[in-house]
Amino acid sequence: SPFSRFDAASGADFRAREGSQTERAAGGAEEPQKRASGLAAGKGADHQDHEGQGGERREEAAMQYMKDQAELRSGVKSEDAHDVTHIYEKIGEPAFRELSVRFYDKVYDDEQWFKDIFKGKDKDSAIQNQCEFFMQRMGGPSLYTDRKGNHTLISRHKNWQVDPPAAERWLEHMKTSLNEVASIDDESRAQMLKFFTYTAHLLVASKEIMKKKQQEQPPEVLPSGKDIILTGP
């Protein structure tokens, strides 16, 4: 199963809790007062410890699943996708802004795929958000997090339809837009496309994790303080 790492982590967490319960049951030979006081003192800490360890394992398994699936579906290795921190210096802010303008011109005209997502939303704000995110990720100033905070890109997409067909449609518009910006050199264009392709499929994998484990974990796969798309692996 593609979710084997994630399921294994959940199973290990369950077994750890079962083992802890068995150990506590073995204390039945102790005198009642001592046993009661020991449980009262240690129950909360023991529960928090196992819950914390289980949460860490599930988070690590979820991140690994997303990275594995992104590499498999995009054909781009994670380290290659994230080799973009030099691009801002090469192409500059105007190229990023033109890219986002061209991209959202296409998106807002694409009523078949993106009408519901962007209905009633300000186009200029969408352009600004994307432009600043791309610039920051590719070596530019931290305008995006300074203005938007530390919410992850994954959590910001949690209410949107992010499936393989939508990802391919998004990439289609981005590829066309990249080719239209003359100030982006061929080498930078190829590297940016690797990042976009990998990231699109990473978001698809994150939605699969959310759907499978929505009853067992919070809606955000990752804590709000860490964004593996913005910061890299």
N, C-alpha and C positions, 0 to 999 in steps of 0.2 A: 504494500500500500504506500502511496506517496506521502501519507501522513505518519509513516511508521515511527519516525523520530519523535514526533509530537505525542503520539499515542504511548510510546515507550516511556516518555517523561511523565505523563499522567499516571501510568501504571506504577512507575517507581515511587511516585509520591503517595499513591494509595497503599503500596506495600509498606512504606516507611511508617505510615500512620497505623497500619495493622500491627506492625512489630511493636510500636510504642504501646499500643493497647495491651498486647500480650505481656509485656514487661510489667506494666502497672498491675495487671491481674495477679502476677506472681507475688505481689506484695501482700497477699491475703494472710500470710502467716504472721505479719507484724501486728502488734497490738493496735487496736482500733484508733486510739487517740493519736498515736504517732503517725499511723497511716493517713488519717484525716488531715493532720496538720501538714504532712509532706505533700499531699495532693493539692491542698489549698495553696501552698506556696509555689508549687512547681507547675500546676496545670496550665496557667496562663502562658508562662514562658515556653513550656514544651509545645503547646499548640501554635504559638507564634513562630517558633523555630521551624517546625515542620511545614507550616503554611508558607513561610518565607522561602525555604529551600525548594518546595514544590513549585512555587511561582517562578523562581529563577530558572528551574529546569524547563518549565513550559515556555518561558520567554526565549531561552536559548534555542530550544527545539523549533519554535515558531520562526525565529530569525533564520535559522539554518535551512528550514524548509523553503522559506521565501527566496533565499539566495540560490538554493539549488534549482528551484523551479524557474527563476528568472534566467539563470544561465542556460538551462536546458531549452527553454522556449525562445529565447532571444538569440542564442548562439554566441553570446558575448560573455567572457569571463568577468567576474566581479571586479578584479583588479584593473582590467582594461577599461571597463565602463567608467570607473571612478578616476581615471587619469585625465582629469579635466581642469585641475586647479590653475593651470597656466593660461587658459584660453582668454580670460578677461583681459589680461595684459596684451594679448595679441590682437584682439579684434575691437576692444573698447565698448563703452556703454552704448553708443549710437547703434551699433550692429545688433545688440541684444534688444533694444527697444524696437527697431524695425522688424526683427524676427517675431516678436510678440504681437505687434500690430498686424502683420501679415497673417499670422496664425489665427488670431481671434477674428479677423475679417472672415476667414473661411469657416470657423466654428459657428459664428453667429448666423451665417448664411445656410448652415447645414441643419435644416429643420428636422430631417429624418433621424439624426442621431443625437443632437445636442439641444434640441428645443426646450425640453423639460428642465434640463440641468441649469441652463442660463436664462430661463424665462424670468423677466422682471429684474434681472441683475445688471448692474452697471458695467458696460463694456470697458470703459476706461480703467475701472478698478481691477477687472480681471487682467488686463494688459499689465498694469503696474505690479500686481502680485506675481505674475509669472516672470516678468522681466527681472524684478529684484531677486526672486528666488534663484533664477538661473545665474545671474551675475554673482551672487554670494557663493553659490555652489562651485562656480568656475573661477574663483580667485578674486572676486571683487569685494566691495564693501558690504558690511552686514546690515544693509538697509531692510531686508526682509524680516529678520528676527527682531531688529530694533523696533519695527513697527507692528509686527504681528505676534511677537512672543515666541514661546517654545513649543507650540502645538505642532505635532508631526504632520507631514504631508499625508501619511496614511490615515491619521485620524480625521483630517480635513476632507478626505474622500469617502468616509465611512457610509454616508447616506446616498452616495451616487452609484449608478450602475457602472461597475468596472469589471467587465468580463472580456474574454479574448476578442470578440468582434469589435467591441468599443475601443479596446486598446489599439487594434489594427487601424481603425478609422482615425483615431487620434494621431497615430504615427503617419498615416497617409497625409494628413494636413501638415504635420510638422516637417516631413521630408520635402514636400512641395515648397513650404515657406523657407526652409533652409536654402534650397536651390535658388530662390528668388532674391536673396540678400547678397548682392555682389561683393560687399565688403568683408564677407567671411571667406577666408582662404580655404582651399580644398582640404588641407590637412585638418584644420579645425572643424570643418564641416563634417568630415568623416568621424572624428572623435566625438563630436557632439551627438551625432546620430547613434553611436554606440551607447552613449549614456542614456539618451531618450528611449531607445529600444529596450535596454535592460530595465530601466525604471518603470516603463509601462507594464512590463510583464511582472515586475516585483509587486506592483500595486494589485494586479490581478490575483497573484498568489496570496496577498494579504487578505483580500476579500474572501478567498476560499477558507482561510484559517478562521476568519471571523464567523463565517456561516457554520462551519463544523463545530466550533467550540463556543458559540454564543451563549450557551447555558452554563458554561464552566469558567468563563473569564470575562473581564470588562470588554466593552466594544472596541477599545483601542488595543491593538495587538502589542504595541510598545508603550512604555511610559512616556508621558508628554515631554520629559526632559531630554529624550534622545531621539534623534531623527536620522536613521541610517541612510536615508536618501540624501539629506543635506550634508551630513558629516562623513559619509562613506563607511566602509567596512571597519 
